[in-house]
Amino acid sequence: MDYTVEFDAPAEKIYQDFTSREYWQTLMDAYRFLIPQSKIRSFSTTERGTDIVFAQHLPRMFLPPLARTVIPADMIITRRQHYDPYDHDKSRADGTYSASIPHGPGSFGGRYFLTETEIGRAHV
């Protein structure tokens, strides 16, 4: 599946946001509206890029009845994000993402491509 999101900002600015701990903490705060137990498990930036791991814990009693037949315990979603260093020459950064649910129906993952559009906006 391909999914494109366009931002009204340059790719480098979006990259700076995506690789800042403040961005991810703000996202966790927003997720808590729906999933009260959302937290960053790890955040690191090195010369190889930025890695973020966060978890969301949804008590089983909040799952729809159909989901409770498949998931025998609380649903804990672990998400991993990685962003390669920003390539200034190409005005882009690549990355990966994944999510897994122990005791759940599986996992998924994919790749990000953060690039500039012809009019100087970022899209992923």
Secondary structure, DSSP 8 states (H G I E B T S, - for coil): -----EESS-HHHHHHHHT-HHHHHHHHHHHTTT-SEEEEEEEEEETTEEEEEEEEEE-GGGS-HHHHHH--S-EEEEEEEEE---BTTTTEEEEEEEEEETTTTEEEEEEEEEEE-TTS-EE-
